Amino acid sequence: MIKKVLAIISTRSGAAKLALGVVTGLIILKVIVAFISHSISITAQATDSFLDLFSIGITVIAVHMSVQPADEKHPFGHGKMEGISALIQAFLVLGAGGFIIYSAIQRIIHRTVIKPDAGIAVMVISIIASYFLSRHLRRVAKATESTAIDASAQNISADVYSASGVLLGLLAVLITGWEILDPIVA
């Protein structure tokens, strides 16, 4: 049974679906904790995860289309869909960055009280899940030569670093009480 599951998630389609499941779970956790803690850095993480979900959805579609055989309209096949998917993901990341910067500035101006405790736990879970997911996606991307899966792996890998920054920021808020660190980290 385990070998069968590993075989499935080692395909392009299976890896993309695994990523969808993991990211969906992380979004749910982050949204709940962002609401409870009032932390803009966790809200930023939830937004980033939501964009990851959207981009992984695009990856699932692109991977499905790219393996379609050549036809009259596409005599060389549909492989370019993966490259288009990677480009769309890059634009999504840029858009999320702009939104996060705007929201952080609003939080600095309007000073929001946060509760960092639950956020710290969610960031630890997010870092661990993202680390293992990105490693798996990289292995699948290399084995299948999938640019779309590789783009998703790079995106999820970046989440490890951003979630680590948020974790450190929340720990600093907890230790110092300086709540302005939350929007700065975001």
GROMACS elastic network, one bead per residue, 0.5 to 0.9 nm:
[ bonds ]
;  ai    aj funct       b0    kb
    1     4     6  0.51113   500
    1     5     6  0.63766   500
    1     6     6  0.86855   500
    2     5     6  0.51252   500
    2     6     6  0.61118   500
    2     7     6  0.85102   500
    3     6     6  0.50470   500
    3     7     6  0.60409   500
    3     8     6  0.86153   500
    4     7     6  0.50645   500
    4     8     6  0.62678   500
    4     9     6  0.87903   500
    5     8     6  0.50909   500
    5     9     6  0.62349   500
    5    10     6  0.85075   500
    6     9     6  0.52844   500
    6    10     6  0.60451   500
    7    10     6  0.51730   500
    7    11     6  0.69719   500
    7    14     6  0.84502   500
    8    11     6  0.57534   500
    8    12     6  0.88205   500
    8    13     6  0.81135   500
    8    14     6  0.52410   500
    8    15     6  0.77413   500
    9    12     6  0.76246   500
    9    13     6  0.74863   500
    9    16     6  0.80050   500
    9    17     6  0.77448   500
    9    18     6  0.65369   500
    9   136     6  0.88704   500
    9   140     6  0.84863   500
   10    13     6  0.82921   500
   10    14     6  0.62085   500
   10    15     6  0.58502   500
   10   136     6  0.80625   500
   10   137     6  0.83993   500
   10   139     6  0.81998   500
   10   140     6  0.56969   500
   10   143     6  0.86569   500
   10   144     6  0.89711   500
   11    14     6  0.50467   500
   11    15     6  0.58724   500
   11    16     6  0.83984   500
   11   140     6  0.65894   500
   11   141     6  0.89136   500
   11   143     6  0.87892   500
   11   144     6  0.74698   500
   12    15     6  0.53060   500
   12    16     6  0.62058   500
   12    17     6  0.86659   500
   12    60     6  0.82460   500
   12    63     6  0.67263   500
   12    64     6  0.86599   500
   12   137     6  0.87146   500
   12   140     6  0.66430   500
   12   141     6  0.73582   500
   12   144     6  0.69000   500
   12   146     6  0.72806   500
   12   148     6  0.89660   500
   12   149     6  0.69261   500
   13    16     6  0.51824   500
   13    17     6  0.62023   500
   13    18     6  0.86272   500
   13    59     6  0.88777   500
   13    60     6  0.63472   500
   13    63     6  0.65907   500
   13    64     6  0.70796   500
   14    17     6  0.50705   500
   14    18     6  0.60819   500
   14    19     6  0.85482   500
   15    18     6  0.50260   500
   15    19     6  0.61561   500
   15    20     6  0.86249   500
   15   133     6  0.89335   500
   15   136     6  0.77646   500
   15   137     6  0.63163   500
   15   140     6  0.70345   500
   15   141     6  0.89430   500
   15   149     6  0.77539   500
   16    19     6  0.50597   500
   16    20     6  0.62656   500
   16    21     6  0.88241   500
   16    56     6  0.64754   500
   16    57     6  0.78816   500
   16    59     6  0.68465   500
   16    60     6  0.56465   500
   16    63     6  0.84216   500
   16   137     6  0.80150   500
   16   149     6  0.69729   500
   16   152     6  0.83713   500
   17    21     6  0.63537   500
   17    22     6  0.87482   500
   17    56     6  0.82564   500
   17    57     6  0.84780   500
   17    60     6  0.71116   500
   18    21     6  0.51748   500
   18    22     6  0.62454   500
   18    23     6  0.85432   500
   18   133     6  0.82971   500
   19    22     6  0.51974   500
   19    23     6  0.59386   500
   19    24     6  0.83108   500
   19    53     6  0.80844   500
   19    56     6  0.70257   500
   19   133     6  0.68762   500
   19   134     6  0.87492   500
   19   137     6  0.80883   500
   19   152     6  0.84690   500
   20    23     6  0.53512   500
   20    24     6  0.59742   500
   20    25     6  0.86317   500
   20    52     6  0.85914   500
   20    53     6  0.60708   500
   20    54     6  0.88798   500
   20    56     6  0.63413   500
   20    57     6  0.71214   500
   20    60     6  0.88224   500
   21    24     6  0.51712   500
   21    25     6  0.63130   500
   21    26     6  0.87501   500
   21    53     6  0.88861   500
   22    25     6  0.52392   500
   22    26     6  0.63235   500
   22    27     6  0.87325   500
   22   129     6  0.74111   500
   22   130     6  0.82671   500
   22   133     6  0.78574   500
   23    27     6  0.60989   500
   23    28     6  0.86774   500
   23    49     6  0.63239   500
   23    50     6  0.77694   500
   23    52     6  0.71427   500
   23    53     6  0.60521   500
   23    56     6  0.88847   500
   23   129     6  0.88276   500
   23   130     6  0.83524   500
   24    27     6  0.51119   500
   24    28     6  0.63691   500
   24    29     6  0.88036   500
   24    49     6  0.79377   500
   24    50     6  0.78218   500
   24    53     6  0.67546   500
   25    28     6  0.52742   500
   25    29     6  0.64030   500
   25    30     6  0.86934   500
   26    29     6  0.51394   500
   26    30     6  0.60236   500
   26    31     6  0.84886   500
   26    46     6  0.77887   500
   26    49     6  0.71598   500
   26   122     6  0.83580   500
   26   125     6  0.83230   500
   26   126     6  0.64839   500
   26   129     6  0.84018   500
   27    30     6  0.51313   500
   27    31     6  0.59500   500
   27    32     6  0.84813   500
   27    45     6  0.84070   500
   27    46     6  0.54591   500
   27    47     6  0.80849   500
   27    48     6  0.88647   500
   27    49     6  0.57992   500
   27    50     6  0.63197   500
   27    53     6  0.85370   500
   28    31     6  0.53426   500
   28    32     6  0.62496   500
   28    33     6  0.86466   500
   28    46     6  0.81784   500
   29    32     6  0.53647   500
   29    33     6  0.61812   500
   29    34     6  0.84625   500
   29    46     6  0.84217   500
   29   122     6  0.68574   500
   29   126     6  0.89844   500
   30    33     6  0.51179   500
   30    34     6  0.57593   500
   30    35     6  0.84022   500
   30    42     6  0.63670   500
   30    43     6  0.71334   500
   30    45     6  0.71026   500
   30    46     6  0.52339   500
   30    47     6  0.89770   500
   30    49     6  0.85843   500
   30   119     6  0.78899   500
   30   122     6  0.67511   500
   30   123     6  0.83366   500
   30   126     6  0.86933   500
   31    34     6  0.50446   500
   31    35     6  0.61504   500
   31    36     6  0.86420   500
   31    42     6  0.78587   500
   31    43     6  0.67941   500
   31    45     6  0.88774   500
   31    46     6  0.58460   500
   31    47     6  0.86446   500
   32    35     6  0.52639   500
   32    36     6  0.63202   500
   32    37     6  0.86614   500
   33    37     6  0.57781   500
   33    38     6  0.79764   500
   33    39     6  0.82819   500
   33    42     6  0.74701   500
   33    43     6  0.85628   500
   33   118     6  0.63412   500
   33   119     6  0.60524   500
   33   122     6  0.74912   500
   34    37     6  0.52535   500
   34    38     6  0.54321   500
   34    39     6  0.55376   500
   34    40     6  0.72203   500
   34    41     6  0.82521   500
   34    42     6  0.53391   500
   34    43     6  0.53015   500
   34    44     6  0.89088   500
   34    45     6  0.89613   500
   34    46     6  0.77764   500
   34   118     6  0.89026   500
   34   119     6  0.73230   500
   35    38     6  0.54891   500
   35    39     6  0.77529   500
   35    43     6  0.80890   500
   36    39     6  0.82848   500
   36   114     6  0.86947   500
   36   115     6  0.75947   500
   36   118     6  0.80755   500
   36   119     6  0.88694   500
   37    40     6  0.88400   500
   37    42     6  0.84101   500
   37   113     6  0.85101   500
   37   114     6  0.53176   500
   37   116     6  0.60678   500
   37   117     6  0.78228   500
   37   118     6  0.70148   500
   37   119     6  0.68374   500
   38    42     6  0.82263   500
   38    43     6  0.80568   500
   38   112     6  0.73261   500
   38   113     6  0.69956   500
   38   114     6  0.50171   500
   38   115     6  0.67512   500
   38   116     6  0.85101   500
   39    42     6  0.53804   500
   39    43     6  0.63030   500
   39    44     6  0.86468   500
   39   112     6  0.81429   500
   39   113     6  0.81505   500
   39   114     6  0.54760   500
   39   115     6  0.71886   500
   39   116     6  0.71772   500
   39   119     6  0.77991   500
   39   170     6  0.87228   500
   39   182     6  0.66117   500
   39   183     6  0.78912   500
   39   186     6  0.89071   500
   40    44     6  0.59293   500
   40    45     6  0.84486   500
   40   100     6  0.83351   500
   40   103     6  0.73522   500
   40   104     6  0.66047   500
   40   107     6  0.73385   500
   40   112     6  0.88540   500
   40   114     6  0.86390   500
   40   182     6  0.65047   500
   40   183     6  0.58575   500
   40   185     6  0.88751   500
   40   186     6  0.62981   500
   41    45     6  0.62378   500
   41    46     6  0.86641   500
   41   100     6  0.83720   500
   41   104     6  0.79479   500
   41   163     6  0.89474   500
   41   166     6  0.61165   500
   41   169     6  0.84477   500
   41   170     6  0.84436   500
   41   182     6  0.57792   500
   41   183     6  0.61125   500
   41   184     6  0.83062   500
   41   185     6  0.63955   500
   42    46     6  0.61150   500
   42    47     6  0.84931   500
   42   119     6  0.67960   500
   42   122     6  0.88408   500
   42   123     6  0.81629   500
   42   163     6  0.85662   500
   42   166     6  0.72465   500
   42   182     6  0.87701   500
   42   186     6  0.77010   500
   43    47     6  0.61162   500
   43    48     6  0.85030   500
   43   100     6  0.85427   500
   43   186     6  0.84094   500
   44    47     6  0.50150   500
   44    48     6  0.60870   500
   44    49     6  0.85275   500
   44    96     6  0.82319   500
   44    97     6  0.87495   500
   44    99     6  0.83724   500
   44   100     6  0.57011   500
   44   103     6  0.83766   500
   44   104     6  0.87135   500
   44   186     6  0.61706   500
   45    49     6  0.60747   500
   45    50     6  0.85198   500
   45   123     6  0.89078   500
   45   159     6  0.81932   500
   45   162     6  0.78531   500
   45   163     6  0.70064   500
   45   166     6  0.82000   500
   45   186     6  0.81376   500
   46    50     6  0.60709   500
   46    51     6  0.86042   500
   47    50     6  0.50002   500
   47    51     6  0.62590   500
   47    52     6  0.85211   500
   47    96     6  0.70716   500
   47    99     6  0.88374   500
   47   100     6  0.82086   500
   48    51     6  0.50927   500
   48    52     6  0.61270   500
   48    53     6  0.86378   500
   48    93     6  0.76284   500
   48    96     6  0.63712   500
   48    97     6  0.84437   500
   48   100     6  0.88825   500
   48   159     6  0.80909   500
   49    53     6  0.61442   500
   49    54     6  0.86120   500
   49   156     6  0.87370   500
   49   159     6  0.82424   500
   50    54     6  0.63277   500
   50    55     6  0.86559   500
   51    55     6  0.60603   500
   51    56     6  0.84026   500
   51    89     6  0.83875   500
   51    92     6  0.65584   500
   51    93     6  0.73746   500
   51    96     6  0.73962   500
   52    55     6  0.50524   500
   52    56     6  0.59209   500
   52    57     6  0.83868   500
   52    89     6  0.80791   500
   52    92     6  0.84413   500
   52    93     6  0.84313   500
   52   152     6  0.77982   500
   52   155     6  0.73548   500
   52   156     6  0.75020   500
   53    56     6  0.50924   500
   53    57     6  0.60815   500
   53    58     6  0.86409   500
   54    57     6  0.50399   500
   54    58     6  0.63803   500
   54    59     6  0.86764   500
   54    89     6  0.85635   500
   54    92     6  0.87160   500
   55    59     6  0.61727   500
   55    60     6  0.87024   500
   55    85     6  0.76401   500
   55    86     6  0.84332   500
   55    88     6  0.74133   500
   55    89     6  0.54170   500
   55    92     6  0.75403   500
   55   152     6  0.75267   500
   56    60     6  0.61578   500
   56    61     6  0.86265   500
   56    85     6  0.89658   500
   56    89     6  0.84182   500
   56   148     6  0.86546   500
   56   149     6  0.83826   500
   56   152     6  0.64940   500
   57    60     6  0.50876   500
   57    61     6  0.64223   500
   57    62     6  0.85884   500
   58    61     6  0.51558   500
   58    62     6  0.60126   500
   58    63     6  0.84979   500
   58    85     6  0.61350   500
   58    86     6  0.89138   500
   58    88     6  0.82636   500
   58    89     6  0.82723   500
   58   148     6  0.88299   500
   59    63     6  0.58792   500
   59    64     6  0.83440   500
   59    81     6  0.89109   500
   59    82     6  0.71091   500
   59    85     6  0.59308   500
   59    86     6  0.78618   500
   59    89     6  0.88098   500
   59   148     6  0.56771   500
   59   149     6  0.68573   500
   59   151     6  0.87426   500
   59   152     6  0.76066   500
   60    63     6  0.52427   500
   60    64     6  0.61401   500
   60    65     6  0.86186   500
   60   148     6  0.85990   500
   60   149     6  0.87900   500
   61    64     6  0.51097   500
   61    65     6  0.61293   500
   61    66     6  0.84954   500
   61    81     6  0.86788   500
   61    85     6  0.86972   500
   62    65     6  0.50630   500
   62    66     6  0.58407   500
   62    67     6  0.86838   500
   62    78     6  0.88025   500
   62    79     6  0.84287   500
   62    80     6  0.86624   500
   62    81     6  0.51892   500
   62    82     6  0.52861   500
   62    83     6  0.86272   500
   62    84     6  0.80879   500
   62    85     6  0.62464   500
   62   148     6  0.73586   500
   63    66     6  0.50793   500
   63    67     6  0.64652   500
   63    79     6  0.83501   500
   63    81     6  0.74976   500
   63    82     6  0.63724   500
   63    85     6  0.89247   500
   63   146     6  0.80335   500
   63   148     6  0.71162   500
   63   149     6  0.81936   500
   64    67     6  0.58221   500
   64    68     6  0.70493   500
   65    68     6  0.54195   500
   65    69     6  0.89311   500
   65    78     6  0.62108   500
   65    79     6  0.76802   500
   65    81     6  0.68324   500
   65    82     6  0.84762   500
   66    69     6  0.80928   500
   66    77     6  0.72129   500
   66    80     6  0.69727   500
   66    81     6  0.57788   500
   66    82     6  0.65776   500
   67    77     6  0.79031   500
   67    78     6  0.67947   500
   67    79     6  0.69294   500
   68    71     6  0.86525   500
   68    77     6  0.68467   500
   68    78     6  0.63062   500
   68    79     6  0.83566   500
   69    74     6  0.86743   500
   69    75     6  0.87571   500
   69    76     6  0.85255   500
   69    77     6  0.55945   500
   69    78     6  0.72329   500
   70    73     6  0.80295   500
   70    74     6  0.55063   500
   70    76     6  0.56334   500
   70    78     6  0.67850   500
   71    74     6  0.50926   500
   71    75     6  0.53432   500
   71    76     6  0.79366   500
   71    77     6  0.68656   500
   71    78     6  0.89609   500
   72    75     6  0.56327   500
   73    77     6  0.89006   500
   74    77     6  0.52515   500
   74    78     6  0.65503   500
   75    78     6  0.85905   500
   76    79     6  0.80623   500
   77    80     6  0.80857   500
   78    81     6  0.60189   500
   78    82     6  0.84690   500
   79    82     6  0.61049   500
   79    83     6  0.77629   500
   80    83     6  0.52448   500
   80    84     6  0.64604   500
   80    85     6  0.86839   500
   81    84     6  0.50773   500
   81    85     6  0.61138   500
   81    86     6  0.87064   500
   81   148     6  0.84599   500
   82    86     6  0.63067   500
   82    87     6  0.87693   500
   82   146     6  0.72855   500
   82   147     6  0.59184   500
   82   149     6  0.83271   500
   83    86     6  0.50964   500
   83    87     6  0.63670   500
   83    88     6  0.87739   500
   83   147     6  0.64091   500
   83   148     6  0.65733   500
   84    87     6  0.50869   500
   84    88     6  0.62602   500
   84    89     6  0.86865   500
   84   148     6  0.84332   500
   85    88     6  0.51718   500
   85    89     6  0.62989   500
   85    90     6  0.88329   500
   85   147     6  0.85953   500
   85   148     6  0.60639   500
   85   151     6  0.83992   500
   86    89     6  0.51474   500
   86    90     6  0.64661   500
   86   147     6  0.69922   500
   86   148     6  0.54571   500
   86   149     6  0.85824   500
   86   150     6  0.84769   500
   86   151     6  0.55933   500
   86   152     6  0.78974   500
   87    90     6  0.51606   500
   87    91     6  0.65941   500
   87    92     6  0.88500   500
   87   151     6  0.88364   500
   88    91     6  0.52389   500
   88    92     6  0.63238   500
   88    93     6  0.88452   500
   89    92     6  0.50527   500
   89    93     6  0.63540   500
   89    94     6  0.88240   500
   89   151     6  0.75297   500
   89   152     6  0.80067   500
   89   155     6  0.82549   500
   90    93     6  0.52815   500
   90    94     6  0.65090   500
   90    95     6  0.88681   500
   90   151     6  0.85680   500
   90   155     6  0.87667   500
   91    94     6  0.51283   500
   91    95     6  0.62663   500
   91    96     6  0.87072   500
   92    95     6  0.50927   500
   92    96     6  0.61958   500
   92    97     6  0.86431   500
   93    96     6  0.51549   500
   93    97     6  0.62598   500
   93    98     6  0.88657   500
   93   155     6  0.83670   500
   94    97     6  0.51484   500
   94    98     6  0.65276   500
   94    99     6  0.89177   500
   95    98     6  0.52710   500
   95    99     6  0.64325   500
   95   100     6  0.87643   500
   96    99     6  0.51197   500
   96   100     6  0.61365   500
   96   101     6  0.86390   500
   97   100     6  0.51839   500
   97   101     6  0.62177   500
   97   102     6  0.86850   500
   98   101     6  0.52634   500
   98   102     6  0.62824   500
   98   103     6  0.86968   500
   99   102     6  0.52199   500
   99   103     6  0.61783   500
   99   104     6  0.85920   500
  100   103     6  0.51274   500
  100   104     6  0.60325   500
  100   105     6  0.86054   500
  100   183     6  0.89970   500
  100   186     6  0.65965   500
  101   104     6  0.51696   500
  101   105     6  0.62779   500
  101   106     6  0.87406   500
  101   183     6  0.85873   500
  101   184     6  0.89345   500
  101   186     6  0.73035   500
  102   105     6  0.53048   500
  102   106     6  0.64101   500
  102   107     6  0.88764   500
  103   106     6  0.50653   500
  103   107     6  0.63060   500
  103   108     6  0.87563   500
  103   183     6  0.79440   500
  103   186     6  0.85029   500
  104   107     6  0.50713   500
  104   108     6  0.62751   500
  104   109     6  0.86906   500
  104   182     6  0.82210   500
  104   184     6  0.66508   500
  104   185     6  0.84381   500
  104   186     6  0.61158   500
  105   108     6  0.51088   500
  105   109     6  0.62543   500
  105   110     6  0.86435   500
  105   183     6  0.70628   500
  105   184     6  0.81916   500
  106   109     6  0.51445   500
  106   110     6  0.60670   500
  106   111     6  0.81985   500
  106   183     6  0.85685   500
  107   110     6  0.51139   500
  107   111     6  0.53778   500
  107   112     6  0.61057   500
  107   180     6  0.82518   500
  107   182     6  0.87596   500
  107   183     6  0.61417   500
  108   111     6  0.52358   500
  108   112     6  0.77067   500
  108   180     6  0.63923   500
  108   182     6  0.88874   500
  108   183     6  0.62938   500
  108   184     6  0.79022   500
  109   112     6  0.89430   500
  111   179     6  0.80386   500
  111   180     6  0.72997   500
  112   179     6  0.76181   500
  112   180     6  0.83232   500
  113   179     6  0.67320   500
  114   173     6  0.87868   500
  114   179     6  0.67917   500
  114   182     6  0.82312   500
  115   118     6  0.74144   500
  115   119     6  0.77689   500
  115   170     6  0.88813   500
  115   173     6  0.89202   500
  115   174     6  0.81992   500
  116   119     6  0.51653   500
  116   120     6  0.62497   500
  116   170     6  0.55135   500
  116   171     6  0.74510   500
  116   173     6  0.70583   500
  116   174     6  0.62515   500
  117   120     6  0.54452   500
  117   121     6  0.70189   500
  117   170     6  0.78986   500
  117   171     6  0.84213   500
  117   174     6  0.74504   500
  118   121     6  0.53550   500
  118   122     6  0.64150   500
  118   123     6  0.87303   500
  119   122     6  0.51198   500
  119   123     6  0.60663   500
  119   124     6  0.86423   500
  119   166     6  0.88089   500
  119   167     6  0.76916   500
  119   170     6  0.71843   500
  120   123     6  0.52177   500
  120   124     6  0.63791   500
  120   125     6  0.88404   500
  120   166     6  0.83541   500
  120   167     6  0.56910   500
  120   168     6  0.85322   500
  120   170     6  0.63099   500
  120   171     6  0.70136   500
  121   124     6  0.52287   500
  121   125     6  0.64141   500
  121   126     6  0.86516   500
  121   167     6  0.85894   500
  122   125     6  0.50672   500
  122   126     6  0.60034   500
  122   127     6  0.85526   500
  122   167     6  0.88136   500
  123   127     6  0.60006   500
  123   128     6  0.85703   500
  123   163     6  0.58542   500
  123   164     6  0.71979   500
  123   166     6  0.72433   500
  123   167     6  0.56957   500
  124   127     6  0.52022   500
  124   128     6  0.63179   500
  124   129     6  0.86481   500
  124   163     6  0.80218   500
  124   164     6  0.79493   500
  124   167     6  0.72359   500
  125   128     6  0.53182   500
  125   129     6  0.60964   500
  125   130     6  0.84297   500
  126   129     6  0.52131   500
  126   130     6  0.58376   500
  126   131     6  0.82980   500
  126   159     6  0.83857   500
  126   160     6  0.75446   500
  126   163     6  0.69360   500
  127   130     6  0.52391   500
  127   131     6  0.59412   500
  127   132     6  0.86861   500
  127   159     6  0.74939   500
  127   160     6  0.50140   500
  127   161     6  0.79687   500
  127   162     6  0.88824   500
  127   163     6  0.60519   500
  127   164     6  0.67130   500
  128   131     6  0.52199   500
  128   132     6  0.64106   500
  128   133     6  0.85723   500
  128   160     6  0.78620   500
  129   132     6  0.54862   500
  129   133     6  0.60328   500
  129   134     6  0.85339   500
  129   160     6  0.87348   500
  130   133     6  0.50339   500
  130   134     6  0.58835   500
  130   135     6  0.84528   500
  130   156     6  0.58843   500
  130   157     6  0.66151   500
  130   158     6  0.88613   500
  130   159     6  0.67018   500
  130   160     6  0.58654   500
  131   134     6  0.53771   500
  131   135     6  0.63136   500
  131   136     6  0.87495   500
  131   156     6  0.76300   500
  131   157     6  0.63685   500
  131   159     6  0.83701   500
  131   160     6  0.60263   500
  132   135     6  0.51781   500
  132   136     6  0.62231   500
  132   137     6  0.86331   500
  133   136     6  0.51438   500
  133   137     6  0.61076   500
  133   138     6  0.85917   500
  133   153     6  0.76103   500
  133   156     6  0.73591   500
  133   157     6  0.82684   500
  134   137     6  0.50407   500
  134   138     6  0.60944   500
  134   139     6  0.86617   500
  134   150     6  0.89332   500
  134   152     6  0.77660   500
  134   154     6  0.70299   500
  134   155     6  0.80995   500
  134   156     6  0.54572   500
  134   157     6  0.52818   500
  134   158     6  0.89708   500
  134   160     6  0.88267   500
  135   138     6  0.51711   500
  135   139     6  0.63669   500
  135   140     6  0.87885   500
  135   153     6  0.71920   500
  135   157     6  0.79129   500
  136   139     6  0.51845   500
  136   140     6  0.63133   500
  136   141     6  0.85728   500
  136   153     6  0.79921   500
  137   140     6  0.51005   500
  137   141     6  0.59487   500
  137   142     6  0.85030   500
  137   149     6  0.62411   500
  137   150     6  0.67027   500
  137   152     6  0.73203   500
  137   153     6  0.51226   500
  137   154     6  0.87478   500
  137   156     6  0.89011   500
  138   142     6  0.60639   500
  138   143     6  0.84861   500
  138   149     6  0.73312   500
  138   150     6  0.57948   500
  138   151     6  0.89481   500
  138   152     6  0.85960   500
  138   153     6  0.55349   500
  138   154     6  0.79402   500
  139   142     6  0.52106   500
  139   143     6  0.60972   500
  139   144     6  0.85280   500
  139   150     6  0.87901   500
  140   143     6  0.50452   500
  140   144     6  0.58977   500
  140   145     6  0.79142   500
  140   146     6  0.77898   500
  140   149     6  0.73755   500
  140   150     6  0.81417   500
  141   144     6  0.52798   500
  141   145     6  0.52793   500
  141   147     6  0.67568   500
  141   148     6  0.78486   500
  141   149     6  0.52468   500
  141   150     6  0.50612   500
  141   151     6  0.87662   500
  141   153     6  0.80287   500
  142   145     6  0.50488   500
  142   146     6  0.69466   500
  142   147     6  0.88274   500
  142   149     6  0.89120   500
  142   150     6  0.76278   500
  143   146     6  0.80370   500
  144   149     6  0.89312   500
  145   149     6  0.85700   500
  145   150     6  0.82864   500
  146   149     6  0.53888   500
  146   150     6  0.61676   500
  146   151     6  0.86632   500
  147   151     6  0.60467   500
  147   152     6  0.86118   500
  148   151     6  0.50817   500
  148   152     6  0.63424   500
  148   153     6  0.86394   500
  149   152     6  0.50283   500
  149   153     6  0.61255   500
  149   154     6  0.86568   500
  150   154     6  0.61746   500
  150   155     6  0.85538   500
  151   154     6  0.51117   500
  151   155     6  0.61588   500
  151   156     6  0.86336   500
  152   155     6  0.50078   500
  152   156     6  0.60885   500
  152   157     6  0.83779   500
  153   156     6  0.51964   500
  153   157     6  0.59247   500
  153   158     6  0.85747   500
  154   158     6  0.62155   500
  154   159     6  0.87312   500
  155   158     6  0.52206   500
  155   159     6  0.65566   500
  156   160     6  0.68795   500
  157   160     6  0.53644   500
  157   161     6  0.72197   500
  158   161     6  0.53470   500
  158   162     6  0.63769   500
  158   163     6  0.85879   500
  159   163     6  0.57584   500
  159   164     6  0.82017   500
  160   163     6  0.52794   500
  160   164     6  0.60583   500
  160   165     6  0.86846   500
  161   164     6  0.50013   500
  161   165     6  0.62605   500
  161   166     6  0.87026   500
  162   165     6  0.50392   500
  162   166     6  0.62889   500
  162   167     6  0.86017   500
  162   186     6  0.88018   500
  163   167     6  0.60351   500
  163   168     6  0.85926   500
  164   168     6  0.61826   500
  164   169     6  0.84949   500
  165   168     6  0.51733   500
  165   169     6  0.61059   500
  165   170     6  0.86140   500
  165   185     6  0.68125   500
  165   186     6  0.85661   500
  166   170     6  0.60654   500
  166   171     6  0.84886   500
  166   182     6  0.77843   500
  166   185     6  0.61435   500
  166   186     6  0.69589   500
  167   170     6  0.51668   500
  167   171     6  0.61377   500
  167   172     6  0.85467   500
  168   171     6  0.50504   500
  168   172     6  0.61053   500
  168   173     6  0.86443   500
  168   185     6  0.87497   500
  169   173     6  0.62123   500
  169   174     6  0.85997   500
  169   181     6  0.62481   500
  169   182     6  0.61489   500
  169   184     6  0.85359   500
  169   185     6  0.60004   500
  169   186     6  0.87068   500
  170   174     6  0.61027   500
  170   175     6  0.85641   500
  170   179     6  0.87434   500
  170   181     6  0.78740   500
  170   182     6  0.66432   500
  170   185     6  0.87084   500
  171   175     6  0.61170   500
  171   176     6  0.84725   500
  172   175     6  0.51016   500
  172   176     6  0.57989   500
  172   177     6  0.75531   500
  172   178     6  0.75687   500
  172   179     6  0.88418   500
  172   181     6  0.75133   500
  172   182     6  0.88691   500
  173   176     6  0.53045   500
  173   178     6  0.51691   500
  173   179     6  0.55637   500
  173   180     6  0.80853   500
  173   181     6  0.63963   500
  173   182     6  0.70825   500
  174   177     6  0.55907   500
  174   178     6  0.79576   500
  174   179     6  0.85088   500
  175   178     6  0.83002   500
  176   179     6  0.83736   500
  177   180     6  0.88515   500
  178   181     6  0.60040   500
  178   182     6  0.82528   500
  179   182     6  0.57235   500
  179   183     6  0.80030   500
  180   183     6  0.59779   500
  180   184     6  0.65221   500
  180   185     6  0.88385   500
  181   184     6  0.50031   500
  181   185     6  0.59681   500
  181   186     6  0.84687   500
  182   185     6  0.52923   500
  182   186     6  0.61819   500
